[in-house]
Amino acid sequence: MPAFARLPRRFADKWAVPAPADVFSDFGNLYRVIEEFMAFCHITRPPIIERGLFP
């Protein structure tokens, strides 16, 4: 199951929480995942990502 890593700044602790399945539609499509992740994080000016850079 995909998860998000949470890294608190002041502590050496880290843990992962499951990624919300209702937000991400296709974990096999990395371009869709990054677009949905940026929307989930409310990024207002996402970078332009050229699809040909990665397989």
C-alpha positions as CSV (number, residue, x, y, z in Angstrom):
1,M,0.0,0.0,0.0
2,P,1.4,3.4,-0.9
3,A,2.1,5.7,2.0
4,F,3.4,9.2,2.9
5,A,6.5,9.6,5.0
6,R,6.1,12.2,7.8
7,L,9.3,13.7,9.1
8,P,8.9,16.1,12.0
9,R,11.6,18.9,11.9
10,R,12.5,18.9,15.6
11,F,12.7,15.1,16.2
12,A,14.6,12.2,14.7
13,D,11.3,10.3,14.6
14,K,9.7,9.4,11.3
15,W,6.7,7.3,10.3
16,A,4.5,6.6,7.4
17,V,0.7,7.0,7.0
18,P,-1.3,5.3,4.3
19,A,-2.0,7.5,1.3
20,P,-5.7,8.4,1.1
21,A,-7.3,6.0,-1.6
22,D,-10.1,8.5,-2.3
23,V,-7.6,11.2,-3.4
24,F,-5.2,9.1,-5.6
25,S,-6.8,7.3,-8.6
26,D,-3.9,5.3,-10.1
27,F,-0.6,4.6,-8.3
28,G,0.7,3.0,-11.4
29,N,0.7,6.3,-13.3
30,L,3.4,8.5,-11.6
31,Y,2.4,11.6,-13.6
32,R,-1.1,11.4,-12.3
33,V,0.1,10.7,-8.8
34,I,2.2,13.8,-8.7
35,E,-0.6,16.0,-10.1
36,E,-3.1,14.6,-7.6
37,F,-0.5,15.0,-4.8
38,M,0.1,18.7,-5.7
39,A,-3.7,19.2,-5.7
40,F,-3.9,17.4,-2.3
41,C,-1.2,19.7,-0.9
42,H,-3.0,22.8,-2.3
43,I,0.0,23.8,-4.5
44,T,-1.2,26.8,-6.4
45,R,1.6,27.1,-8.9
46,P,2.7,23.6,-9.7
47,P,5.9,23.2,-11.8
48,I,5.7,22.1,-15.5
49,I,6.8,18.5,-15.8
50,E,7.8,17.2,-19.2
51,R,6.4,13.7,-19.5
52,G,9.2,12.5,-21.7
53,L,11.9,12.9,-18.9
54,F,11.0,9.6,-17.1
55,P,9.8,6.2,-18.3
